[in-house]
Amino acid sequence: SRDLFRPGEAVDLSILLRDRDGAVTENKSLHVRLIRPDTRILMQKNLVAANPELGFFTTGLPIPVDAPTGTWKAEVRVNAADETPAATFTFQVEEFLPERMKLVLASDDELLTKNENLVVSVQGDYLYGAPAAGNRLTAVRTIEVDRHPLAMYQDFYFGDPAESKLQERQDLPELVLNEAGSGFIEAPALTGNINSPLKLNIIGSLHETGGRSVTRTLEVPFWPVPQLVGIHPLFERDTVASGGDAAFKLIRVNSEGQPVPLERELAVTLVREEKEFFWEYNQAEGWQRKEISSEYPVVQQKILLDDKAAADVVFTVQYG
């Protein structure tokens, strides 16, 4: 009933597990993780249904008395090995004490691409005016895929679906602020085969000598190439009748959302995904439903974008 807690309190979670039709599932266990603001896993545990007939689970998640303030998450997974949580409860942890320091993170880089380091300037001050000279600053960089990077094209998906679960957390070198309460932290460049836009978050915590800290976050977008192609499904709830037509709209834009026409054709491929489900038992989690996914291309079309860098494509699809 609330999403604001003090350090030392407990978050009481009540969970109802349902399938897409709202019916009770056969799963009698869940996995819960408590995630700190710096994305570390503070604790994780398996739950057994308090009322299996209703699919009802309940648990308490204690927040340590020395917990860092900021945005916390409780992630619920059907299986502990699942990369993506089935549900997430986001809440704030605050000490309800006025902060005594301010922290500003800034960067001249408004957009990153491959092989570019991210340099972030840091300025820390006490609220009474003195610089936070000699104070420690710890920082982490987190990375997650941003399938909808442009506000004007929120219905379009950008990037490689195979990278949708890409997440990374990296501790950055600790920094001691200089006499002016300032300094710089540097995050290494992203390299390798990345085809999706990303959100890069620099989460910095400025520490007082007594242990309290002030945490701020700087978000910088990442595009692997100057232009990306987005795809917008022209049907609802990701569902098309068997034997029906699945229509999509394509658009090619830069990071500012400006259309960028392309003279050559785009190859658009319809891929069919097949899943096999089976049950597996272990003593820690009991019976768990597992799946094996296979993908294979069905048909490909060559599409030429118009002068507004847009086009429509339609595929006839079968059950699956």
C-alpha positions in Angstrom: 0.0 0.0 0.0 3.1 2.3 0.0 6.3 2.7 -1.9 8.4 4.7 0.6 10.3 3.0 3.4 13.0 3.9 6.0 16.2 1.8 6.5 15.5 -0.9 9.0 11.9 -1.4 7.9 10.5 -4.4 6.0 8.7 -4.5 2.7 5.7 -6.9 3.0 4.9 -8.3 -0.5 1.7 -10.0 -1.5 1.8 -11.8 -4.8 -0.9 -13.3 -7.0 0.4 -15.6 -9.8 -1.9 -15.8 -12.9 -1.6 -16.7 -16.5 -2.6 -14.4 -19.4 -6.2 -15.5 -19.1 -6.3 -14.7 -15.4 -6.4 -18.3 -14.3 -4.3 -19.9 -11.5 -1.2 -21.5 -12.8 0.4 -24.8 -11.8 3.5 -23.2 -10.4 3.6 -23.5 -6.6 6.9 -21.6 -6.1 8.4 -18.2 -7.0 11.8 -16.6 -6.7 12.2 -13.1 -5.3 15.2 -10.8 -5.4 15.8 -7.5 -3.5 17.9 -5.1 -5.7 19.8 -2.1 -4.3 19.9 1.3 -6.0 23.4 0.4 -7.4 21.8 -2.8 -9.0 23.5 -5.2 -6.6 21.4 -8.1 -5.4 21.0 -7.7 -1.6 19.1 -10.9 -1.1 17.2 -13.6 -2.9 15.0 -16.5 -1.9 12.5 -19.0 -3.1 8.8 -18.7 -2.0 6.3 -21.5 -1.6 2.6 -20.5 -2.1 0.8 -19.6 1.0 -2.5 -20.6 -0.7 -1.8 -22.8 -3.7 -5.4 -22.9 -4.8 -5.4 -19.1 -5.2 -1.8 -18.8 -6.4 -1.1 -16.5 -3.4 2.4 -15.8 -2.1 3.5 -13.6 0.7 6.9 -12.6 2.1 8.7 -9.9 4.0 11.9 -8.3 2.7 13.9 -6.6 5.5 15.8 -3.4 4.6 19.1 -3.1 6.4 19.5 -0.3 8.9 22.5 1.0 6.9 20.8 0.6 3.5 21.7 3.3 0.9 18.9 5.6 0.0 17.5 5.7 -3.5 15.3 3.5 -5.7 15.1 -0.2 -4.8 13.4 -3.0 -6.6 11.8 -6.3 -5.6 11.9 -8.6 -8.6 9.7 -11.7 -8.9 10.6 -14.6 -11.2 8.7 -17.8 -11.9 12.1 -19.6 -12.1 15.3 -18.5 -10.4 17.1 -18.9 -13.7 14.8 -16.5 -15.6 16.7 -13.5 -16.9 13.7 -11.3 -17.0 11.4 -10.9 -14.0 7.7 -11.6 -14.3 6.9 -8.6 -12.1 8.8 -5.8 -10.4 7.9 -3.6 -7.4 9.8 -0.4 -7.3 10.1 1.6 -4.1 12.1 4.3 -2.4 14.3 4.1 0.7 14.8 7.4 2.4 16.1 8.3 5.9 13.6 11.3 6.1 16.6 13.4 7.2 17.6 16.4 5.2 20.6 15.8 3.0 23.7 17.7 4.1 25.5 17.4 0.7 24.6 18.0 -2.9 26.1 16.0 -5.8 26.0 17.0 -9.5 27.0 14.6 -12.3 27.4 16.1 -15.8 28.8 15.2 -19.1 29.4 16.9 -22.4 28.5 13.7 -24.2 24.8 13.8 -25.1 25.0 10.6 -27.2 27.6 7.8 -27.1 28.5 5.4 -29.8 31.0 2.5 -30.1 34.6 3.0 -29.0 33.8 6.3 -27.1 34.7 6.6 -23.4 32.2 8.5 -21.2 33.8 11.2 -19.1 31.6 12.5 -16.2 32.4 15.6 -14.2 31.6 15.5 -10.5 30.9 18.3 -8.1 30.2 17.8 -4.5 29.4 20.4 -1.9 28.0 20.7 1.6 24.7 22.5 1.6 26.2 25.2 3.9 28.5 26.1 1.0 31.9 24.4 1.6 33.1 22.0 -1.0 33.2 18.3 -0.2 37.0 18.2 -0.4 38.5 14.8 0.3 35.2 13.0 0.3 35.0 9.6 -1.4 32.8 9.0 -4.4 31.9 5.5 -5.5 30.2 4.9 -8.9 28.9 2.1 -11.0 27.9 2.0 -14.7 24.8 0.1 -15.6 23.7 -0.8 -19.2 20.3 -1.9 -20.4 18.7 -2.2 -23.9 16.3 0.7 -24.8 13.9 -0.7 -27.4 12.0 2.6 -27.5 14.7 5.3 -27.5 12.7 8.1 -29.2 9.7 9.8 -27.5 8.1 10.6 -30.9 8.3 6.9 -32.0 7.3 5.1 -28.8 5.3 2.5 -30.8 8.4 1.5 -32.8 10.9 -1.1 -31.7 14.6 -0.5 -32.4 17.6 -2.8 -32.2 18.1 -6.5 -32.2 15.5 -8.5 -30.3 18.1 -11.1 -29.4 19.8 -8.4 -27.3 16.6 -7.5 -25.3 18.0 -9.1 -22.2 21.4 -7.5 -22.4 22.2 -6.0 -19.0 25.6 -5.2 -17.4 26.9 -3.7 -14.2 30.4 -2.5 -13.7 32.1 -0.8 -10.7 34.1 2.2 -11.7 37.3 3.3 -9.9 36.8 5.1 -6.6 37.4 8.9 -6.6 38.5 11.3 -3.9 37.3 14.8 -4.6 39.9 17.6 -4.8 40.0 20.8 -2.7 37.3 22.3 -4.9 35.0 19.3 -4.3 35.3 18.2 -7.9 36.8 15.5 -10.1 36.2 13.2 -13.0 35.1 9.6 -13.5 35.6 7.8 -16.7 33.6 4.8 -18.0 35.3 2.6 -20.6 34.0 2.5 -24.2 31.6 -0.1 -25.3 33.0 -2.4 -28.0 32.0 -5.6 -29.7 28.9 -6.6 -31.7 26.2 -4.3 -30.3 23.2 -3.6 -32.6 20.7 -2.0 -30.2 20.3 1.4 -28.6 21.2 1.3 -24.9 20.7 3.3 -21.7 23.9 4.0 -19.9 23.5 5.0 -16.2 26.3 6.4 -14.1 25.2 6.0 -10.5 27.4 8.0 -8.1 27.4 8.0 -4.3 29.2 10.8 -2.4 30.0 9.6 1.1 30.3 11.6 4.3 32.9 10.7 6.9 30.1 9.3 9.1 29.0 6.9 6.4 25.9 8.6 5.0 25.8 9.1 1.3 24.0 11.1 -1.4 23.3 9.2 -4.6 22.6 10.7 -8.0 22.2 9.2 -11.5 23.3 10.4 -14.9 21.7 8.8 -18.0 23.4 8.9 -21.4 21.9 7.2 -24.5 24.0 5.0 -26.7 23.5 4.3 -30.4 25.6 1.7 -32.1 25.3 3.5 -35.5 24.1 6.9 -36.6 20.8 5.6 -38.1 18.6 2.8 -37.0 15.5 1.1 -38.5 12.4 0.9 -36.3 9.5 -1.5 -36.7 5.9 -0.8 -35.5 3.4 -3.7 -35.3 0.0 -2.6 -36.7 -1.9 -5.0 -34.6 -2.9 -5.2 -31.0 -1.7 -7.4 -28.1 1.0 -9.0 -30.3 -1.7 -11.2 -31.7 -2.8 -12.0 -35.3 -5.4 -14.6 -36.3 -4.0 -17.8 -37.9 -4.0 -17.3 -41.7 -4.3 -13.5 -41.2 -2.0 -10.7 -42.2 0.6 -9.3 -39.8 1.3 -5.7 -41.0 4.2 -3.6 -39.9 5.4 0.0 -40.5 9.2 0.6 -40.9 11.1 3.8 -40.5 14.8 4.8 -40.6 15.8 7.7 -38.4 18.8 9.2 -36.6 19.2 9.7 -32.8 17.2 13.0 -33.0 14.3 11.2 -34.7 14.9 12.8 -38.1 14.0 10.5 -41.1 17.1 9.3 -43.1 16.1 7.8 -46.5 18.0 4.8 -47.9 18.6 4.2 -51.5 19.0 0.4 -51.4 16.4 -2.1 -50.3 15.9 -3.5 -46.8 15.7 -7.2 -46.3 12.8 -8.0 -44.0 12.5 -11.6 -42.7 9.6 -13.3 -41.0 11.0 -15.6 -38.3 8.9 -18.4 -36.6 9.6 -19.2 -33.0 8.8 -22.6 -31.7 8.8 -23.5 -28.0 8.9 -26.9 -26.3 7.9 -27.0 -22.6 8.8 -29.6 -20.0 8.9 -30.1 -16.3 12.0 -30.4 -14.2 12.4 -31.2 -10.5 15.1 -30.2 -8.0 15.1 -30.2 -4.2 15.7 -26.4 -4.0 12.8 -25.3 -6.2 10.6 -28.3 -6.6 8.9 -28.8 -9.9 9.7 -26.0 -12.4 8.4 -25.5 -15.9 11.3 -25.1 -18.4 11.3 -24.3 -22.1 13.5 -24.7 -25.2 13.1 -22.1 -27.9 14.0 -22.6 -31.6 13.8 -20.0 -34.4 13.9 -20.3 -38.2 13.2 -17.9 -41.1 10.0 -18.4 -43.0 10.0 -15.9 -45.8 11.9 -12.7 -46.7 10.8 -9.5 -48.6 12.9 -6.8 -50.1 11.4 -3.4 -49.1 12.4 0.1 -50.5 11.8 3.0 -48.1 10.0 6.1 -49.5 11.4 9.7 -49.5 10.2 10.0 -45.8 12.3 6.9 -44.9 9.2 4.9 -44.2 7.5 1.8 -45.6 4.8 -0.8 -44.9 5.3 -4.6 -45.0 2.8 -7.4 -44.6 3.2 -11.1 -43.9 0.6 -13.9 -43.9 1.2 -15.9 -40.7 0.1 -19.3 -39.4 -0.6 -20.5 -35.9 2.3 -20.2 -33.5 
